[in-house]
């Protein structure tokens, strides 16, 4: 997880994962070529950039001056897959990692200390990759939620089994104040935080499919004003369009990471 290190924030502005938990709190892209990645997402999503505290291989993406995502050009160096990864807020990264392992998931990286918090990269029982973050969140979390992804969607083998796994790891649908609400709606498991839809889980992905887009994975959906324009920009700048309907398109960047653009009007 990438954090920006600009001006210090007052205690009143600081929001931590002890008060906000269970919901997505950040998205991060592992890439190969930092400059090419920045050029692509600037063209497609209109993002601007600033340096990140983690070093020269990392950047923070800005949408309307709001930090919305992190990029790390470490896929080759760390032998990691090129992919978008969602991070969930947790009160304790150590406890979350232990819960994942107890339930048949795996810990790929961490927990690592990345001030002002701690992070871990994990995989669920079916191999879908996700992260957890403990510590200080980006200033004004609600602003991030509205400026960044529309939501994230888990394509998995069994939505109910996955919902049980993540619910037990992230304290969904518990009696604890502030927890996320989980319901079954329209054939999907839907996760809400503060009344907003923040994640969806659907069945259908195959565990051992040769195509990585069919295997279980988390898909990040970014809200945009013009889906067709984003699709055209992706193709013009070395990416591709995997599928497209009127209010949504699945895109692939030049490195191979896939993501979805969703119309703000259709949210």
MIDOSE-1310 file (N, C-alpha, C; in nm, 2 decimals, decimal comma, always signed):
residues 267
xxxx	+0,09/-0,12/+0,00/+0,00/+0,00/+0,00/+0,09/+0,12/+0,00; +0,06/+0,22/-0,09/+0,14/+0,34/-0,10/+0,07/+0,45/-0,03; +0,15/+0,53/+0,05/+0,10/+0,65/+0,12/+0,18/+0,77/+0,08; +0,11/+0,88/+0,07/+0,17/+1,01/+0,04/+0,23/+1,07/+0,17
xxxx	+0,34/+1,15/+0,15/+0,40/+1,21/+0,27/+0,41/+1,36/+0,24; +0,30/+1,42/+0,22/+0,30/+1,57/+0,21/+0,29/+1,64/+0,34; +0,19/+1,73/+0,35/+0,18/+1,81/+0,48/+0,13/+1,72/+0,59; +0,18/+1,75/+0,71/+0,13/+1,67/+0,83/-0,02/+1,71/+0,85
xxxx	-0,09/+1,61/+0,91/-0,23/+1,63/+0,94/-0,26/+1,64/+1,09; -0,36/+1,71/+1,12/-0,39/+1,73/+1,26/-0,46/+1,60/+1,31; -0,46/+1,59/+1,44/-0,52/+1,47/+1,50/-0,67/+1,45/+1,46; -0,73/+1,57/+1,45/-0,88/+1,56/+1,41/-0,90/+1,50/+1,27
xxxx	-0,80/+1,52/+1,18/-0,81/+1,47/+1,05/-0,78/+1,32/+1,03; -0,70/+1,27/+1,12/-0,65/+1,13/+1,11/-0,77/+1,03/+1,13; -0,78/+0,94/+1,04/-0,87/+0,83/+1,05/-0,79/+0,70/+1,04; -0,81/+0,61/+1,14/-0,73/+0,49/+1,14/-0,82/+0,37/+1,12
xxxx	-0,76/+0,26/+1,10/-0,83/+0,13/+1,07/-0,89/+0,08/+1,20; -0,87/+0,14/+1,32/-0,93/+0,10/+1,44/-1,07/+0,15/+1,44; -1,10/+0,26/+1,37/-1,24/+0,31/+1,37/-1,31/+0,28/+1,24; -1,23/+0,26/+1,13/-1,29/+0,22/+1,00/-1,23/+0,09/+0,97
xxxx	-1,31/-0,01/+0,95/-1,25/-0,15/+0,93/-1,34/-0,23/+0,84; -1,28/-0,33/+0,78/-1,36/-0,43/+0,70/-1,39/-0,39/+0,55; -1,38/-0,26/+0,52/-1,41/-0,21/+0,39/-1,29/-0,19/+0,31; -1,30/-0,18/+0,18/-1,18/-0,14/+0,10/-1,13/+0,00/+0,14
xxxx	-1,00/+0,02/+0,15/-0,95/+0,15/+0,19/-0,84/+0,20/+0,09; -0,80/+0,12/-0,01/-0,70/+0,16/-0,10/-0,69/+0,06/-0,22; -0,64/+0,10/-0,33/-0,61/+0,01/-0,44/-0,47/+0,04/-0,49; -0,40/-0,07/-0,53/-0,26/-0,05/-0,56/-0,23/-0,14/-0,69
xxxx	-0,15/-0,08/-0,78/-0,11/-0,15/-0,90/+0,03/-0,19/-0,90; +0,06/-0,31/-0,93/+0,20/-0,36/-0,94/+0,23/-0,36/-1,09; +0,33/-0,29/-1,14/+0,36/-0,27/-1,28/+0,50/-0,30/-1,31; +0,54/-0,29/-1,43/+0,68/-0,31/-1,47/+0,75/-0,18/-1,51
xxxx	+0,68/-0,10/-1,59/+0,74/+0,03/-1,64/+0,66/+0,15/-1,58; +0,72/+0,22/-1,49/+0,66/+0,33/-1,42/+0,61/+0,44/-1,51; +0,70/+0,48/-1,60/+0,67/+0,60/-1,69/+0,55/+0,56/-1,78; +0,56/+0,44/-1,84/+0,46/+0,40/-1,94/+0,32/+0,38/-1,86
xxxx	+0,33/+0,33/-1,74/+0,21/+0,31/-1,66/+0,14/+0,45/-1,63; +0,22/+0,54/-1,59/+0,17/+0,68/-1,56/+0,11/+0,74/-1,69; +0,17/+0,73/-1,80/+0,12/+0,79/-1,93/-0,01/+0,72/-1,96; -0,02/+0,59/-1,95/-0,15/+0,52/-1,98/-0,26/+0,57/-1,90
xxxx	-0,25/+0,57/-1,76/-0,36/+0,60/-1,68/-0,39/+0,75/-1,68; -0,29/+0,83/-1,71/-0,32/+0,97/-1,73/-0,41/+0,99/-1,85; -0,38/+0,92/-1,96/-0,46/+0,93/-2,08/-0,60/+0,87/-2,06; -0,61/+0,76/-1,99/-0,74/+0,69/-1,98/-0,83/+0,74/-1,87
xxxx	-0,77/+0,77/-1,75/-0,84/+0,82/-1,63/-0,82/+0,96/-1,59; -0,73/+1,03/-1,66/-0,70/+1,17/-1,63/-0,62/+1,19/-1,50; -0,55/+1,09/-1,45/-0,48/+1,10/-1,33/-0,36/+1,19/-1,34; -0,32/+1,25/-1,23/-0,19/+1,32/-1,21/-0,12/+1,24/-1,11
xxxx	+0,01/+1,28/-1,09/+0,10/+1,20/-1,00/+0,18/+1,28/-0,91; +0,22/+1,22/-0,80/+0,31/+1,28/-0,70/+0,40/+1,16/-0,65; +0,52/+1,20/-0,60/+0,61/+1,09/-0,55/+0,54/+1,02/-0,42; +0,58/+0,90/-0,40/+0,54/+0,83/-0,28/+0,65/+0,81/-0,18
xxxx	+0,62/+0,79/-0,06/+0,72/+0,78/+0,05/+0,81/+0,65/+0,03; +0,76/+0,55/-0,04/+0,83/+0,42/-0,05/+0,95/+0,43/-0,14; +0,97/+0,53/-0,22/+1,09/+0,54/-0,31/+1,06/+0,57/-0,45; +1,16/+0,57/-0,53/+1,15/+0,62/-0,67/+1,07/+0,53/-0,76
xxxx	+1,05/+0,41/-0,72/+0,97/+0,32/-0,81/+0,82/+0,33/-0,78; +0,78/+0,42/-0,69/+0,64/+0,43/-0,65/+0,59/+0,57/-0,68; +0,46/+0,57/-0,70/+0,39/+0,70/-0,73/+0,25/+0,69/-0,67; +0,19/+0,81/-0,63/+0,06/+0,82/-0,59/-0,02/+0,88/-0,70
xxxx	-0,14/+0,82/-0,74/-0,22/+0,88/-0,84/-0,32/+0,97/-0,78; -0,35/+1,09/-0,84/-0,44/+1,19/-0,80/-0,55/+1,21/-0,89; -0,68/+1,21/-0,84/-0,79/+1,25/-0,92/-0,86/+1,37/-0,86; -0,86/+1,48/-0,93/-0,91/+1,61/-0,88/-0,84/+1,64/-0,75
xxxx	-0,71/+1,62/-0,74/-0,62/+1,65/-0,63/-0,64/+1,55/-0,51; -0,72/+1,45/-0,53/-0,75/+1,35/-0,42/-0,66/+1,23/-0,45; -0,57/+1,18/-0,35/-0,50/+1,06/-0,37/-0,59/+0,94/-0,38; -0,59/+0,86/-0,49/-0,68/+0,76/-0,52/-0,62/+0,62/-0,53
xxxx	-0,49/+0,61/-0,56/-0,43/+0,48/-0,59/-0,28/+0,49/-0,58; -0,22/+0,37/-0,56/-0,08/+0,37/-0,56/-0,02/+0,28/-0,67; +0,09/+0,31/-0,73/+0,15/+0,23/-0,83/+0,30/+0,20/-0,79; +0,34/+0,08/-0,80/+0,47/+0,04/-0,77/+0,53/-0,04/-0,89
xxxx	+0,64/+0,01/-0,95/+0,70/-0,06/-1,06/+0,80/-0,17/-1,01; +0,74/-0,27/-0,95/+0,83/-0,37/-0,88/+0,79/-0,51/-0,93; +0,71/-0,53/-1,03/+0,67/-0,66/-1,07/+0,78/-0,75/-1,11; +0,88/-0,69/-1,19/+0,99/-0,77/-1,23/+1,09/-0,80/-1,12
xxxx	+1,12/-0,69/-1,04/+1,22/-0,70/-0,94/+1,17/-0,79/-0,83; +1,05/-0,79/-0,79/+1,00/-0,87/-0,68/+0,93/-1,00/-0,73; +0,93/-1,02/-0,86/+0,87/-1,14/-0,93/+0,72/-1,16/-0,89; +0,65/-1,05/-0,90/+0,51/-1,04/-0,87/+0,43/-1,03/-1,00
xxxx	+0,30/-1,07/-0,99/+0,21/-1,05/-1,10/+0,18/-0,91/-1,12; +0,16/-0,87/-1,25/+0,11/-0,73/-1,28/-0,04/-0,74/-1,26; -0,09/-0,66/-1,16/-0,23/-0,66/-1,13/-0,27/-0,55/-1,04; -0,40/-0,52/-1,04/-0,46/-0,43/-0,94/-0,50/-0,51/-0,82
xxxx	-0,47/-0,45/-0,70/-0,50/-0,52/-0,58/-0,57/-0,43/-0,48; -0,69/-0,47/-0,43/-0,76/-0,39/-0,33/-0,70/-0,42/-0,19; -0,70/-0,32/-0,10/-0,66/-0,34/+0,04/-0,78/-0,31/+0,13; -0,80/-0,39/+0,23/-0,91/-0,37/+0,33/-0,85/-0,32/+0,46
xxxx	-0,93/-0,23/+0,52/-0,89/-0,18/+0,65/-0,91/-0,28/+0,76; -0,81/-0,30/+0,84/-0,82/-0,39/+0,96/-0,76/-0,33/+1,08; -0,81/-0,36/+1,20/-0,75/-0,31/+1,32/-0,61/-0,37/+1,35; -0,59/-0,49/+1,31/-0,46/-0,56/+1,33/-0,42/-0,64/+1,21
xxxx	-0,31/-0,61/+1,15/-0,27/-0,68/+1,03/-0,22/-0,82/+1,07; -0,16/-0,84/+1,19/-0,12/-0,97/+1,24/-0,24/-1,06/+1,26; -0,35/-1,01/+1,32/-0,47/-1,09/+1,34/-0,53/-1,13/+1,21; -0,54/-1,03/+1,12/-0,60/-1,06/+0,99/-0,52/-1,17/+0,91
xxxx	-0,39/-1,17/+0,91/-0,31/-1,27/+0,85/-0,33/-1,40/+0,92; -0,33/-1,41/+1,05/-0,36/-1,53/+1,12/-0,49/-1,59/+1,08; -0,59/-1,51/+1,07/-0,73/-1,55/+1,04/-0,73/-1,61/+0,90; -0,66/-1,55/+0,80/-0,65/-1,60/+0,67/-0,59/-1,73/+0,66
xxxx	-0,48/-1,75/+0,73/-0,41/-1,88/+0,73/-0,49/-1,99/+0,80; -0,56/-1,95/+0,91/-0,64/-2,05/+0,98/-0,75/-2,10/+0,89; -0,80/-2,02/+0,79/-0,91/-2,05/+0,71/-0,87/-2,10/+0,57; -0,74/-2,14/+0,55/-0,70/-2,20/+0,43/-0,64/-2,10/+0,33
xxxx	-0,63/-1,97/+0,36/-0,57/-1,88/+0,27/-0,42/-1,88/+0,29; -0,35/-1,79/+0,21/-0,21/-1,78/+0,22/-0,16/-1,64/+0,24; -0,05/-1,62/+0,30/+0,02/-1,49/+0,32/+0,14/-1,49/+0,23; +0,13/-1,39/+0,13/+0,24/-1,38/+0,03/+0,35/-1,29/+0,08
xxxx	+0,31/-1,18/+0,14/+0,40/-1,08/+0,18/+0,35/-1,02/+0,31; +0,44/-1,01/+0,41/+0,41/-0,94/+0,54/+0,34/-1,02/+0,64; +0,30/-0,94/+0,75/+0,29/-0,80/+0,76/+0,42/-0,72/+0,76; +0,42/-0,61/+0,68/+0,54/-0,53/+0,68/+0,51/-0,39/+0,74
xxxx	+0,61/-0,33/+0,80/+0,59/-0,20/+0,86/+0,62/-0,10/+0,75; +0,51/-0,02/+0,72/+0,52/+0,09/+0,62/+0,45/+0,21/+0,68; +0,53/+0,28/+0,76/+0,47/+0,40/+0,83/+0,39/+0,49/+0,74; +0,27/+0,52/+0,78/+0,22/+0,52/+0,92/+0,13/+0,40/+0,95
xxxx	+0,17/+0,28/+0,90/+0,09/+0,16/+0,93/+0,16/+0,03/+0,89; +0,09/-0,07/+0,88/+0,14/-0,20/+0,84/+0,05/-0,27/+0,74; +0,12/-0,34/+0,65/+0,04/-0,40/+0,54/+0,08/-0,55/+0,52; -0,01/-0,62/+0,45/+0,02/-0,76/+0,42/-0,05/-0,79/+0,28
xxxx	+0,01/-0,87/+0,20/-0,05/-0,91/+0,08/-0,09/-1,06/+0,09; -0,21/-1,09/+0,07/-0,27/-1,22/+0,10/-0,34/-1,28/-0,02; -0,38/-1,41/-0,01/-0,47/-1,47/-0,11/-0,57/-1,56/-0,04; -0,69/-1,56/-0,09/-0,80/-1,63/-0,02/-0,79/-1,78/-0,06
xxxx	-0,89/-1,86/-0,02/-0,88/-2,01/-0,04/-0,87/-2,04/-0,19; -0,93/-1,96/-0,28/-0,93/-1,99/-0,42/-0,82/-1,92/-0,50; -0,74/-1,85/-0,43/-0,62/-1,78/-0,50/-0,64/-1,64/-0,53; -0,75/-1,58/-0,50/-0,77/-1,43/-0,53/-0,69/-1,35/-0,44
xxxx	-0,61/-1,26/-0,49/-0,52/-1,18/-0,41/-0,58/-1,05/-0,36; -0,55/-1,02/-0,24/-0,60/-0,90/-0,17/-0,50/-0,85/-0,07; -0,51/-0,73/-0,02/-0,42/-0,69/+0,09/-0,50/-0,64/+0,21; -0,43/-0,62/+0,32/-0,49/-0,56/+0,44/-0,40/-0,45/+0,48
xxxx	-0,46/-0,35/+0,54/-0,39/-0,23/+0,59/-0,43/-0,20/+0,73; -0,33/-0,18/+0,82/-0,36/-0,14/+0,96/-0,29/-0,01/+0,98; -0,36/+0,09/+1,03/-0,30/+0,22/+1,06/-0,37/+0,33/+1,01; -0,30/+0,45/+0,99/-0,36/+0,57/+0,95/-0,41/+0,56/+0,80
xxxx	-0,53/+0,60/+0,78/-0,58/+0,60/+0,64/-0,56/+0,74/+0,58; -0,58/+0,75/+0,45/-0,57/+0,87/+0,38/-0,66/+0,97/+0,44; -0,62/+1,10/+0,45/-0,71/+1,20/+0,51/-0,84/+1,20/+0,43; -0,95/+1,21/+0,51/-1,09/+1,22/+0,46/-1,12/+1,09/+0,37
xxxx	-1,15/+0,98/+0,44/-1,17/+0,85/+0,38/-1,29/+0,86/+0,29; -1,40/+0,93/+0,33/-1,52/+0,94/+0,25/-1,49/+1,00/+0,12; -1,40/+1,10/+0,11/-1,36/+1,16/-0,01/-1,30/+1,06/-0,10; -1,21/+0,98/-0,05/-1,14/+0,88/-0,13/-1,24/+0,78/-0,19
xxxx	-1,33/+0,74/-0,11/-1,43/+0,64/-0,15/-1,51/+0,69/-0,27; -1,54/+0,82/-0,27/-1,62/+0,88/-0,38/-1,54/+0,92/-0,50; -1,41/+0,95/-0,48/-1,32/+0,99/-0,59/-1,25/+0,87/-0,66; -1,24/+0,76/-0,59/-1,16/+0,65/-0,64/-1,25/+0,54/-0,70
xxxx	-1,24/+0,42/-0,66/-1,32/+0,31/-0,73/-1,47/+0,33/-0,70; -1,55/+0,29/-0,80/-1,69/+0,29/-0,77/-1,72/+0,17/-0,67; -1,65/+0,06/-0,69/-1,65/-0,05/-0,60/-1,55/-0,15/-0,65; -1,54/-0,26/-0,58/-1,45/-0,37/-0,63/-1,54/-0,50/-0,63
xxxx	-1,51/-0,59/-0,72/-1,59/-0,71/-0,74/-1,50/-0,83/-0,74; -1,54/-0,93/-0,66/-1,47/-1,06/-0,65/-1,54/-1,16/-0,75; -1,47/-1,20/-0,85/-1,52/-1,31/-0,93/-1,46/-1,44/-0,87; -1,54/-1,53/-0,83/-1,49/-1,64/-0,76/-1,57/-1,77/-0,78
xxxx	-1,53/-1,88/-0,73/-1,59/-2,01/-0,76/-1,73/-2,02/-0,69; -1,73/-1,97/-0,56/-1,86/-1,99/-0,48/-1,87/-1,86/-0,40; -1,96/-1,78/-0,43/-1,98/-1,64/-0,37/-2,01/-1,66/-0,22; -2,09/-1,76/-0,18/-2,13/-1,77/-0,04/-2,01/-1,82/+0,04
xxxx	-1,93/-1,91/-0,01/-1,81/-1,96/+0,06/-1,71/-1,84/+0,08; -1,70/-1,76/-0,03/-1,60/-1,65/-0,02/-1,65/-1,55/+0,08; -1,78/-1,52/+0,08/-1,84/-1,42/+0,17/-1,81/-1,47/+0,32; -1,82/-1,60/+0,34/-1,79/-1,65/+0,48/-1,65/-1,63/+0,51
xxxx	-1,56/-1,66/+0,42/-1,41/-1,64/+0,44/-1,38/-1,50/+0,47; -1,42/-1,41/+0,38/-1,39/-1,26/+0,41/-1,46/-1,21/+0,53; -1,58/-1,25/+0,55/-1,66/-1,21/+0,67/-1,59/-1,24/+0,80; -1,53/-1,36/+0,80/-1,46/-1,40/+0,93/-1,33/-1,33/+0,94
xxxx	-1,26/-1,31/+0,83/-1,13/-1,24/+0,83/-1,14/-1,09/+0,87; -1,25/-1,03/+0,81/-1,26/-0,88/+0,81/-1,37/-0,83/+0,91; -1,44/-0,92/+0,98/-1,54/-0,89/+1,07/-1,66/-0,82/+1,01; -1,70/-0,88/+0,89/-1,83/-0,83/+0,83/-1,95/-0,88/+0,91
xxxx	-2,05/-0,80/+0,90/-2,18/-0,84/+0,96/-2,17/-0,89/+1,10; -2,09/-0,83/+1,18/-2,08/-0,86/+1,32/-2,16/-0,76/+1,40; -2,16/-0,77/+1,53/-2,23/-0,67/+1,62/-2,14/-0,55/+1,65; -2,02/-0,55/+1,60/-1,93/-0,44/+1,63/-1,97/-0,32/+1,56
xxxx	-1,98/-0,20/+1,62/-2,02/-0,08/+1,56/-1,93/-0,04/+1,44; -1,99/+0,00/+1,33/-1,92/+0,04/+1,21/-1,88/-0,08/+1,12; -1,93/-0,20/+1,15/-1,89/-0,31/+1,06/-1,97/-0,30/+0,93; -1,92/-0,37/+0,83/-1,99/-0,37/+0,70/-2,11/-0,46/+0,70
xxxx	-2,21/-0,42/+0,62/-2,33/-0,49/+0,61/-2,33/-0,58/+0,48; -2,37/-0,71/+0,50/-2,36/-0,80/+0,38/-2,50/-0,85/+0,35; -2,54/-0,85/+0,23/-2,67/-0,90/+0,18/-2,66/-0,97/+0,05; -2,76/-1,06/+0,02/-2,76/-1,12/-0,11/-2,86/-1,05/-0,19
xxxx	-2,82/-0,99/-0,30/-2,90/-0,91/-0,39/-2,88/-0,94/-0,54; -2,98/-0,97/-0,61/-2,97/-0,99/-0,75/-2,87/-1,10/-0,80; -2,86/-1,20/-0,72/-2,76/-1,31/-0,75/-2,62/-1,29/-0,71; -2,60/-1,18/-0,64/-2,46/-1,15/-0,59/-2,46/-1,12/-0,44
xxxx	-2,35/-1,14/-0,37/-2,33/-1,10/-0,23/-2,28/-0,95/-0,24; -2,35/-0,86/-0,17/-2,32/-0,72/-0,18/-2,28/-0,67/-0,04; -2,17/-0,60/-0,04/-2,11/-0,54/+0,08/-2,13/-0,39/+0,08; -2,19/-0,34/+0,19/-2,21/-0,20/+0,21/-2,14/-0,15/+0,33
xxxx	-2,08/-0,03/+0,32/-2,02/+0,04/+0,43/-2,08/+0,18/+0,44; -2,14/+0,22/+0,55/-2,20/+0,35/+0,56/-2,31/+0,37/+0,45; -2,38/+0,26/+0,41/-2,49/+0,27/+0,31/-2,44/+0,26/+0,17; -2,31/+0,28/+0,14/-2,26/+0,27/+0,01/-2,22/+0,13/-0,03
xxxx	-2,25/+0,09/-0,15/-2,19/-0,04/-0,20/-2,04/-0,03/-0,23; -1,96/-0,11/-0,16/-1,82/-0,10/-0,17/-1,76/-0,22/-0,23; -1,83/-0,33/-0,23/-1,78/-0,46/-0,29/-1,90/-0,55/-0,33; -1,87/-0,63/-0,43/-1,97/-0,73/-0,47/-1,89/-0,86/-0,49
xxxx	-1,96/-0,97/-0,47/-1,90/-1,11/-0,48/-1,99/-1,19/-0,57; -1,94/-1,24/-0,68/-2,03/-1,32/-0,77/-1,96/-1,46/-0,80; -2,04/-1,56/-0,81/-1,99/-1,69/-0,85/-1,97/-1,71/-1,00; -1,88/-1,80/-1,03/-1,87/-1,83/-1,18/-1,72/-1,85/-1,22
xxxx	-1,63/-1,79/-1,15/-1,49/-1,80/-1,19/-1,44/-1,95/-1,16; -1,35/-1,99/-1,25/-1,30/-2,13/-1,23/-1,17/-2,13/-1,16; -1,15/-2,23/-1,08/-1,03/-2,23/-0,99/-0,90/-2,25/-1,07; -0,90/-2,34/-1,17/-0,78/-2,37/-1,25/-0,79/-2,34/-1,39
xxxx	-0,87/-2,24/-1,43/-0,88/-2,20/-1,57/-0,75/-2,15/-1,62; -0,72/-2,18/-1,75/-0,59/-2,13/-1,81/-0,59/-1,98/-1,83; -0,70/-1,92/-1,85/-0,71/-1,77/-1,87/-0,72/-1,70/-1,73; -0,62/-1,62/-1,69/-0,63/-1,55/-1,56/-0,75/-1,47/-1,54
xxxx	-0,82/-1,42/-1,65/-0,94/-1,34/-1,63/-1,06/-1,43/-1,59; -1,04/-1,56/-1,60/-1,15/-1,65/-1,56/-1,13/-1,71/-1,42; -1,00/-1,71/-1,38/-0,97/-1,76/-1,24/-1,02/-1,66/-1,14; -1,04/-1,70/-1,01/-1,08/-1,61/-0,91/-0,99/-1,49/-0,90
xxxx	-1,05/-1,37/-0,89/-0,97/-1,25/-0,88/-1,06/-1,13/-0,84; -1,00/-1,03/-0,78/-1,07/-0,91/-0,74/-1,06/-0,81/-0,86; -1,17/-0,75/-0,91/-1,16/-0,66/-1,02/-1,20/-0,52/-0,96; -1,11/-0,42/-0,99/-1,14/-0,28/-0,95/-1,22/-0,21/-1,06
xxxx	-1,33/-0,15/-1,01/-1,41/-0,07/-1,10/-1,39/+0,08/-1,07; -1,35/+0,16/-1,17/-1,33/+0,30/-1,15/-1,45/+0,37/-1,22; -1,50/+0,47/-1,15/-1,61/+0,55/-1,20/-1,56/+0,66/-1,29; -1,62/+0,66/-1,41/-1,57/+0,76/-1,51/-1,70/+0,83/-1,57
xxxx	-1,67/+0,94/-1,64/-1,78/+1,01/-1,70/-1,82/+0,96/-1,84; -1,72/+0,90/-1,91/-1,74/+0,86/-2,05/-1,67/+0,73/-2,07; -1,74/+0,62/-2,06/-1,69/+0,48/-2,08/-1,63/+0,46/-2,22; -1,70/+0,51/-2,32/-1,65/+0,49/-2,46/-1,52/+0,56/-2,48
xxxx	-1,51/+0,68/-2,43/-1,38/+0,76/-2,44/-1,27/+0,69/-2,37; -1,29/+0,64/-2,26/-1,18/+0,57/-2,18/-1,14/+0,44/-2,26; -1,23/+0,37/-2,32/-1,20/+0,26/-2,41/-1,11/+0,30/-2,53; -1,15/+0,41/-2,59/-1,07/+0,45/-2,71/-0,93/+0,49/-2,66
xxxx	-0,92/+0,56/-2,55/-0,79/+0,61/-2,50/-0,70/+0,49/-2,47; -0,76/+0,38/-2,41/-0,69/+0,26/-2,37/-0,63/+0,20/-2,50; -0,70/+0,19/-2,60/-0,65/+0,13/-2,73/-0,54/+0,22/-2,79; -0,56/+0,35/-2,79/-0,47/+0,44/-2,85/-0,33/+0,44/-2,77
xxxx	-0,33/+0,40/-2,65/-0,21/+0,41/-2,57/-0,16/+0,28/-2,53; -0,18/+0,18/-2,61/-0,12/+0,05/-2,59/-0,19/-0,06/-2,51; -0,31/-0,02/-2,47/-0,39/-0,12/-2,39/-0,49/-0,19/-2,48; -0,59/-0,25/-2,42/-0,69/-0,32/-2,50/-0,82/-0,32/-2,43
xxxx	-0,93/-0,35/-2,51/-1,07/-0,36/-2,45/-1,11/-0,50/-2,45; -1,13/-0,56/-2,34/-1,17/-0,70/-2,33/-1,31/-0,72/-2,35; -1,40/-0,63/-2,30/-1,54/-0,63/-2,32/-1,60/-0,50/-2,30; -1,71/-0,47/-2,36/-1,77/-0,34/-2,34/-1,92/-0,34/-2,36
xxxx	-2,00/-0,28/-2,27/-2,14/-0,25/-2,29/-2,16/-0,10/-2,27; -2,28/-0,06/-2,27/-2,30/+0,09/-2,27/-2,25/+0,16/-2,15; -2,26/+0,10/-2,04/-2,21/+0,18/-1,92/-2,09/+0,11/-1,85; -2,02/+0,02/-1,91/-1,91/-0,05/-1,85/-1,82/-0,11/-1,95
xxxx	-1,69/-0,10/-1,93/-1,59/-0,17/-2,01/-1,48/-0,23/-1,93; -1,44/-0,35/-1,97/-1,32/-0,41/-1,90/-1,20/-0,38/-1,99; -1,10/-0,32/-1,93/-0,98/-0,28/-2,01/-0,86/-0,35/-1,95; -0,75/-0,35/-2,04/-0,62/-0,41/-2,00/-0,52/-0,31/-2,03
xxxx	-0,43/-0,28/-1,94/-0,32/-0,18/-1,96/-0,21/-0,25/-2,04; -0,11/-0,17/-2,08/+0,00/-0,23/-2,17/+0,08/-0,34/-2,09; +0,08/-0,33/-1,96/+0,16/-0,44/-1,89/+0,07/-0,56/-1,87; -0,06/-0,55/-1,89/-0,14/-0,67/-1,87/-0,24/-0,67/-1,76
xxxx	-0,23/-0,56/-1,67/-0,33/-0,55/-1,56/-0,46/-0,51/-1,61; -0,57/-0,58/-1,56/-0,70/-0,55/-1,61/-0,78/-0,48/-1,50; -0,87/-0,39/-1,55/-0,96/-0,31/-1,46/-1,08/-0,28/-1,53; -1,18/-0,23/-1,46/-1,31/-0,19/-1,53/-1,34/-0,04/-1,51
xxxx	-1,39/+0,02/-1,61/-1,44/+0,16/-1,60/-1,59/+0,15/-1,61; -1,66/+0,22/-1,51/-1,80/+0,21/-1,49/-1,86/+0,35/-1,50; -1,96/+0,37/-1,57/-2,02/+0,51/-1,59/-2,07/+0,56/-1,45; -2,04/+0,68/-1,42/-2,09/+0,75/-1,30/-2,24/+0,75/-1,30
xxx	-2,30/+0,76/-1,41/-2,45/+0,77/-1,42/-2,51/+0,64/-1,39; -2,44/+0,53/-1,41/-2,49/+0,39/-1,39/-2,47/+0,34/-1,25; -2,40/+0,41/-1,17/-2,36/+0,36/-1,04/-2,48/+0,34/-0,95
